[in-house]
């Protein structure tokens, strides 16, 4: 196993080297992607089915 230099933080090393951290990061990325896609959909089509009054 490779050891990181002493100037790196333990938390940062854990994020980069741990398979558990990669799974947590995957869940966070999927959730944020869903939230962004949902916000874009609501912005285009409206959250309550309202129509634009031209």
N, C-alpha and C positions, 0 to 999 in steps of 0.2 A: 504494500500500500504506500502511496506517495504521501509524504508529510508536507504540509503547507509551511511557508515561512512564518516566523513568529509575529510579524507585523499584521497578519490577517486576523480578523475576528473569528472566534469559534462559531458564531451563528452563521456568518457568511460561508465558512467552510462546510457547515452542515447543509446549508441550502444547495451548494454546488455538488456535494458528494453523496448525499443521502437519497436512497430510492423512496423513502417515506416522504421526504420534502418534495420530490418530483411529483408524487401522486397528489399531494396537497396543492402544489402549484397548478397541476392539471385541472383540479376541481375549481380552483379560483378562476383560472382562465376561461373555462367553459361557462361558469356562472356569469362572469363579466361580459362575455360574448353574447350570451342570451339577453342580458339586461340591455346591452347596446342595441341589439337587433330589435328588441321589443320597443325600446324608446324610439327608434327610427320608424318602425311600423306605426306607432301611435302618432308620431309627428306627421306622417304622410296621410294616414287614413282617419285620424281623430280617435280619441279615446272613448267617446260616447256616441259615435256614429253621426256626428254633426256634419253638415255639408257647408262648403264655403259659399258665402253669398256674393255672387258676382253681380 
